[in-house]
Amino acid sequence: MQTLLISLLLATAAADAAAEQRVYVLGSSLNLRKKPSAEAEILEKLQIGTECHVTEKPDGTWLKVRCGEREGYASASLLGPEKPSAEKLKAEAQDTRLTLKQREESALRAATLSPEDVEQQKLLGNLFFERNLELVAGIKKPKPLRTFKHTCFNQSDSSCIGDASGAGVKDVKIRAATKGNLFVVAIGSTERVAVYRGRYKINKVHELTGEVLESAGFTATPVMEKALFSGIKPRDSGNWDLALGQFTLDETSHAILDALPREWGRLEPSPPENFLMMQWNDCLKRPFLLTFTPDIHGRWRLSVETVGSDNASENYWISAVSKRDSDLELTLEKYYGGTKRELFKLPDGRKDIAYLGDKAYSFKLDRYSEVHHRCIQGGP
């Protein structure tokens, strides 16, 4: 009888101890996983403040917990015995003695706990850009991932960078910030937010040249959508605009195209000697061009101007590029639909003439005699 009583007391004590092992999610979100591993399947994403009960302690890194009806493993570092306080987190987000990283994380947690707090959303958005500008300023040996150009029209630097980010992309919200010669831009779709960090300059004729030094992204959430894009309307999409990420080339393809001259002048044989001569557009005061143009998203456009027309061209997105011997095979997507493949035959050795299909082009725009084509409509 005494043994049975002791057993019951021990069982009750154990049950009480287990019941006391109540913990709360401290991070803005926490992955509940099938196994105690960062690579294990995610069973559920738990929001900050979610109450859980510890059922097992496999090691000091992971806890097995039951959260509502779901049981799994969670990182011990993001669980604690006290329910997080929105007021405490707000105070931390405003504390300038803390690092920007700490303040941004506290602001995110506070905004997640208080999703209707407009001022907290605004603070989170501002800290996000301050933190990202700090990150790009801290790059020790900047090496551009890609370059881009854009023309500014009597607007602020951040507005111009925003326009460069919105060109050719549909249904996105965009917000940019600058500091000195550095920029951060966030581009949000319904599913994802892309973040580009880089540097830029604007010349006297309002041409912006930028370099993307780092690229990041995360899944779009209601909290971050409000913090970053509150009051910002989605960009109007045209018939030729693409979804965010569509036709973005990988680093290898980008490096291949980046090694090419950007502009190639159109050459044609001229009788009677049949020498190749540069086809000159008198209306624009330059040759008719074939141009390769990268944008801020890592996409490339190919534009082929029509000889004999003032300002007509065929325009394509390059969706793939591969080497065929010493030449390039391009997969081209027409702006208004349709796909075709073209071989771009590169110059041999030190020569300067390339061929797209049967048309000849040279990157040495001032080497050849000119055949002038007058403006059809009387000039620009």
C-alpha positions as CSV (number, residue, x, y, z in Angstrom):
1,M,0.0,0.0,0.0
2,Q,2.8,2.3,0.9
3,T,4.6,1.5,-2.3
4,L,1.5,2.3,-4.3
5,L,1.0,5.6,-2.5
6,I,4.6,6.6,-3.2
7,S,4.2,5.7,-6.9
8,L,1.0,7.8,-7.1
9,L,2.8,10.7,-5.5
10,L,5.7,10.5,-7.8
11,A,3.4,10.2,-10.8
12,T,1.5,13.3,-9.6
13,A,4.7,15.2,-9.1
14,A,5.9,14.3,-12.6
15,A,2.6,15.3,-14.1
16,D,2.7,18.6,-12.3
17,A,6.3,19.2,-13.4
18,A,5.4,18.5,-17.0
19,A,2.4,20.8,-16.7
20,E,4.7,23.6,-15.5
21,Q,7.0,23.3,-18.6
22,R,5.0,25.9,-20.4
23,V,6.9,27.9,-23.0
24,Y,6.1,30.7,-25.5
25,V,7.4,31.4,-29.0
26,L,9.8,34.4,-28.7
27,G,10.8,34.9,-32.4
28,S,8.5,36.6,-34.9
29,S,7.9,33.1,-36.2
30,L,9.2,29.7,-35.4
31,N,9.3,26.5,-37.5
32,L,7.8,23.4,-35.8
33,R,9.7,20.5,-37.4
34,K,9.1,16.8,-37.7
35,K,12.6,16.0,-36.4
36,P,15.2,17.9,-34.3
37,S,17.1,19.2,-37.4
38,A,17.2,22.4,-39.3
39,E,16.7,20.4,-42.5
40,A,13.7,18.4,-41.3
41,E,10.2,18.9,-42.7
42,I,8.3,21.9,-41.4
43,L,5.0,20.9,-39.9
44,E,3.8,24.4,-39.0
45,K,4.9,28.0,-38.7
46,L,4.2,29.3,-35.2
47,Q,3.6,33.0,-34.5
48,I,5.2,34.9,-31.7
49,G,3.4,34.5,-28.4
50,T,2.1,31.0,-29.3
51,E,1.8,28.9,-26.1
52,C,3.4,25.4,-26.2
53,H,4.2,22.6,-23.7
54,V,7.5,20.8,-23.5
55,T,7.1,17.1,-23.8
56,E,10.8,16.1,-24.3
57,K,14.3,17.6,-24.2
58,P,16.4,15.6,-26.6
59,D,19.4,18.0,-26.2
60,G,20.2,21.6,-25.4
61,T,19.4,22.8,-28.9
62,W,16.0,21.3,-29.6
63,L,12.8,20.9,-27.6
64,K,9.9,18.5,-28.4
65,V,6.8,20.6,-27.8
66,R,3.0,20.3,-28.2
67,C,1.4,23.5,-29.5
68,G,-2.3,23.1,-29.7
69,E,-3.1,19.9,-31.5
70,R,0.3,19.7,-33.2
71,E,3.5,18.2,-31.8
72,G,7.0,18.5,-33.1
73,Y,10.5,19.9,-32.5
74,A,11.5,23.5,-32.2
75,S,14.6,25.5,-31.6
76,A,15.1,26.0,-27.9
77,S,16.7,29.4,-28.4
78,L,13.4,30.8,-29.7
79,L,11.3,29.5,-26.8
80,G,11.0,31.0,-23.3
81,P,9.0,30.7,-20.1
82,E,7.6,34.3,-20.3
83,K,5.1,35.5,-22.9
84,P,6.6,38.2,-25.0
85,S,5.4,41.8,-24.3
86,A,4.6,44.1,-27.2
87,E,5.4,47.1,-25.0
88,K,8.8,45.8,-24.0
89,L,9.6,45.0,-27.6
90,K,8.5,48.5,-28.8
91,A,10.8,50.0,-26.2
92,E,13.7,47.9,-27.5
93,A,13.0,48.9,-31.1
94,Q,13.3,52.6,-30.1
95,D,16.4,52.1,-28.0
96,T,19.3,53.7,-30.1
97,R,21.8,52.0,-27.8
98,L,21.0,48.7,-29.4
99,T,22.3,47.7,-32.8
100,L,20.1,48.2,-35.8
101,K,19.9,44.4,-36.2
102,Q,18.5,44.1,-32.6
103,R,16.1,47.0,-33.1
104,E,14.8,45.7,-36.4
105,E,14.2,42.2,-34.9
106,S,12.4,43.7,-31.8
107,A,10.3,45.9,-34.1
108,L,9.3,42.9,-36.2
109,R,8.3,41.0,-33.1
110,A,6.3,43.9,-31.8
111,A,4.5,44.5,-35.1
112,T,3.6,40.8,-35.3
113,L,2.1,40.9,-31.8
114,S,0.3,44.2,-32.6
115,P,-0.6,44.0,-36.3
116,E,-2.9,47.0,-36.0
117,D,-0.3,49.4,-34.6
118,V,0.4,51.7,-37.5
119,E,3.2,53.6,-35.8
120,Q,4.9,50.3,-35.1
121,Q,4.6,49.2,-38.7
122,K,6.1,52.5,-39.8
123,L,9.1,52.1,-37.4
124,L,9.7,48.6,-38.6
125,G,9.8,49.7,-42.2
126,N,12.2,52.5,-41.5
127,L,14.5,50.2,-39.5
128,F,14.4,47.7,-42.3
129,F,15.9,50.2,-44.7
130,E,18.3,51.7,-42.2
131,R,19.6,48.2,-41.5
132,N,19.9,47.3,-45.2
133,L,21.8,50.5,-45.9
134,E,24.1,49.6,-43.0
135,L,24.7,46.2,-44.6
136,V,25.6,47.6,-48.0
137,A,27.9,50.2,-46.5
138,G,29.7,47.4,-44.7
139,I,30.7,45.4,-47.8
140,K,34.5,45.4,-47.7
141,K,35.3,44.6,-51.3
142,P,32.3,45.4,-53.4
143,K,31.9,43.2,-56.5
144,P,28.8,43.9,-58.7
145,L,26.4,41.1,-59.3
146,R,25.0,43.1,-62.1
147,T,24.7,46.6,-63.5
148,F,21.8,48.6,-64.8
149,K,20.9,52.0,-66.3
150,H,17.9,54.3,-66.2
151,T,16.9,57.8,-67.1
152,C,15.7,60.1,-64.3
153,F,13.0,62.6,-65.1
154,N,13.2,65.5,-62.6
155,Q,12.7,63.2,-59.6
156,S,14.5,62.2,-56.4
157,D,17.2,59.5,-56.5
158,S,15.1,57.0,-54.6
159,S,12.1,57.6,-56.9
160,C,14.4,57.1,-60.0
161,I,15.7,53.8,-58.6
162,G,12.1,52.8,-57.8
163,D,11.2,53.4,-61.4
164,A,14.2,51.4,-62.7
165,S,13.0,48.5,-60.4
166,G,9.4,48.7,-61.7
167,A,10.2,48.8,-65.4
168,G,8.9,45.6,-67.1
169,V,7.5,44.1,-63.9
170,K,3.9,43.6,-63.2
171,D,1.8,43.7,-60.1
172,V,4.5,44.7,-57.6
173,K,4.9,47.4,-54.9
174,I,8.2,49.2,-54.7
175,R,10.0,51.3,-52.1
176,A,13.6,52.5,-52.3
177,A,15.9,54.4,-50.0
178,T,19.3,56.0,-50.6
179,K,22.2,57.3,-48.5
180,G,25.1,58.9,-50.1
181,N,25.8,56.8,-53.2
182,L,24.2,53.7,-51.7
183,F,20.7,52.4,-52.3
184,V,18.3,49.7,-51.1
185,V,15.1,48.8,-52.9
186,A,12.4,46.4,-51.9
187,I,10.1,44.9,-54.6
188,G,7.1,43.1,-53.3
189,S,4.7,40.7,-55.1
190,T,1.9,38.7,-53.5
191,E,4.3,35.8,-52.7
192,R,7.8,37.3,-52.3
193,V,9.8,40.4,-51.5
194,A,13.0,40.9,-53.4
195,V,15.7,43.2,-51.9
196,Y,18.6,44.7,-53.8
197,R,21.4,46.5,-52.2
198,G,23.9,48.5,-54.2
199,R,25.5,51.8,-55.3
200,Y,24.7,54.3,-57.9
201,K,25.6,57.6,-59.6
202,I,23.6,60.1,-61.7
203,N,25.4,62.2,-64.3
204,K,24.6,65.7,-65.5
205,V,22.1,64.6,-68.1
206,H,20.1,62.6,-65.5
207,E,21.3,59.1,-66.5
208,L,21.4,56.8,-63.6
209,T,24.0,54.0,-63.5
210,G,23.7,51.4,-60.8
211,E,25.4,48.3,-59.5
212,V,23.6,45.6,-57.5
213,L,26.1,44.4,-55.0
214,E,23.8,42.0,-53.0
215,S,20.5,40.4,-53.5
216,A,18.2,38.9,-50.9
217,G,14.6,37.9,-50.5
218,F,11.9,36.5,-48.2
219,T,8.4,35.2,-48.2
220,A,5.8,38.0,-48.2
221,T,3.9,38.3,-45.0
222,P,1.0,40.7,-44.0
223,V,3.2,42.3,-41.3
224,M,6.1,43.1,-43.7
225,E,3.8,44.1,-46.5
226,K,2.3,46.7,-44.2
227,A,5.6,47.8,-42.9
228,L,7.3,48.2,-46.3
229,F,4.5,49.2,-48.6
230,S,1.7,50.9,-46.7
231,G,0.0,53.4,-48.9
232,I,2.0,52.3,-52.0
233,K,-0.1,51.1,-54.9
234,P,1.0,48.2,-57.2
235,R,2.7,49.3,-60.4
236,D,0.5,49.3,-63.5
237,S,1.3,46.3,-65.6
238,G,1.6,46.5,-69.4
239,N,1.1,43.7,-71.9
240,W,4.8,43.0,-72.0
241,D,5.5,43.2,-68.3
242,L,6.8,40.1,-66.5
243,A,6.2,38.5,-63.1
244,L,8.9,39.2,-60.5
245,G,11.8,36.8,-61.1
246,Q,10.6,35.8,-64.6
247,F,13.5,35.5,-67.1
248,T,16.1,36.3,-64.5
249,L,19.3,34.7,-65.7
250,D,21.7,32.7,-63.5
251,E,25.2,34.0,-62.7
252,T,26.9,32.0,-65.5
253,S,24.5,33.3,-68.2
254,H,24.8,36.8,-66.8
255,A,28.6,36.6,-66.9
256,I,28.6,35.4,-70.6
257,L,26.4,38.3,-71.7
258,D,28.2,40.8,-69.5
259,A,31.4,40.1,-71.3
260,L,29.9,41.3,-74.6
261,P,30.0,44.9,-75.9
262,R,26.6,46.5,-75.1
263,E,26.1,48.1,-78.6
264,W,26.7,46.7,-82.1
265,G,26.2,48.8,-85.2
266,R,24.5,47.2,-88.3
267,L,26.7,46.5,-91.3
268,E,25.7,45.8,-94.8
269,P,27.6,45.4,-98.1
270,S,27.4,48.4,-100.4
271,P,27.9,48.1,-104.2
272,P,29.8,48.2,-106.4
273,E,32.9,47.0,-104.3
274,N,30.6,45.3,-101.8
275,F,32.5,46.5,-98.8
276,L,30.7,46.3,-95.4
277,M,29.5,49.8,-94.4
278,M,27.9,51.1,-91.2
279,Q,24.2,51.8,-91.6
280,W,23.7,55.3,-90.1
281,N,20.5,56.6,-88.6
282,D,20.6,60.4,-89.5
283,C,17.5,60.9,-87.4
284,L,19.2,59.7,-84.2
285,K,22.7,60.7,-85.4
286,R,24.2,57.3,-84.7
287,P,24.3,53.8,-86.3
288,F,21.3,51.5,-86.3
289,L,22.0,49.3,-83.3
290,L,21.7,45.9,-81.8
291,T,21.9,46.3,-78.1
292,F,22.2,44.0,-75.1
293,T,20.7,45.7,-72.0
294,P,20.7,44.3,-68.4
295,D,18.3,45.5,-65.8
296,I,18.2,45.7,-62.0
297,H,16.5,42.2,-61.8
298,G,19.2,40.3,-63.6
299,R,17.2,40.1,-66.9
300,W,18.6,41.0,-70.3
301,R,16.8,42.6,-73.2
302,L,17.9,42.3,-76.8
303,S,16.8,45.2,-79.1
304,V,17.4,45.1,-82.9
305,E,16.7,48.4,-84.7
306,T,15.1,48.3,-88.1
307,V,17.4,49.8,-90.8
308,G,15.5,52.5,-92.8
309,S,13.0,53.3,-90.0
310,D,13.4,56.3,-87.7
311,N,12.7,54.5,-84.5
312,A,11.4,51.0,-85.0
313,S,12.9,47.9,-83.4
314,E,12.3,44.3,-82.5
315,N,12.5,43.7,-78.8
316,Y,13.1,40.5,-76.9
317,W,13.8,39.1,-73.4
318,I,16.7,36.7,-73.4
319,S,15.4,33.7,-71.4
320,A,18.4,31.5,-71.8
321,V,21.9,31.6,-73.2
322,S,24.4,28.8,-73.9
323,K,27.7,28.4,-75.6
324,R,27.9,26.5,-78.9
325,D,31.6,26.2,-79.7
326,S,32.8,29.8,-79.7
327,D,29.3,31.2,-80.4
328,L,26.2,31.9,-78.3
329,E,22.8,30.3,-78.7
330,L,20.1,32.7,-77.5
331,T,16.5,31.8,-76.5
332,L,14.5,34.9,-77.2
333,E,11.0,35.8,-75.9
334,K,9.1,38.4,-77.9
335,Y,7.5,41.1,-75.9
336,Y,4.1,40.3,-77.2
337,G,4.5,36.5,-77.2
338,G,6.4,33.9,-79.1
339,T,9.8,32.2,-78.7
340,K,12.6,31.7,-81.1
341,R,16.3,30.7,-81.0
342,E,19.0,32.6,-82.6
343,L,22.8,31.9,-83.0
344,F,24.9,34.9,-82.2
345,K,28.2,34.2,-84.0
346,L,31.0,36.0,-82.2
347,P,34.0,37.7,-83.8
348,D,36.9,35.5,-84.6
349,G,40.1,36.3,-82.8
350,R,40.8,40.1,-82.8
351,K,38.1,40.8,-85.4
352,D,35.1,42.9,-84.6
353,I,32.2,41.5,-86.7
354,A,29.5,39.3,-85.3
355,Y,26.4,37.8,-86.9
356,L,22.9,37.4,-85.6
357,G,21.3,35.2,-88.2
358,D,22.5,36.5,-91.5
359,K,22.9,40.1,-90.3
360,A,26.4,41.5,-89.6
361,Y,27.2,43.8,-86.7
362,S,30.3,45.5,-85.3
363,F,31.0,46.9,-81.9
364,K,33.5,49.3,-83.5
365,L,31.0,52.0,-84.4
366,D,33.4,54.4,-85.9
367,R,35.6,52.1,-87.9
368,Y,33.5,51.7,-91.1
369,S,32.4,54.1,-93.8
370,E,28.8,55.2,-93.3
371,V,25.7,54.8,-95.4
372,H,23.3,57.5,-94.3
373,H,19.5,57.0,-94.0
374,R,17.6,60.2,-93.8
375,C,14.8,60.8,-91.3
376,I,11.5,59.6,-92.8
377,Q,9.4,61.8,-90.6
378,G,11.6,64.9,-90.7
379,G,13.6,64.3,-87.6
380,P,13.1,63.5,-83.9
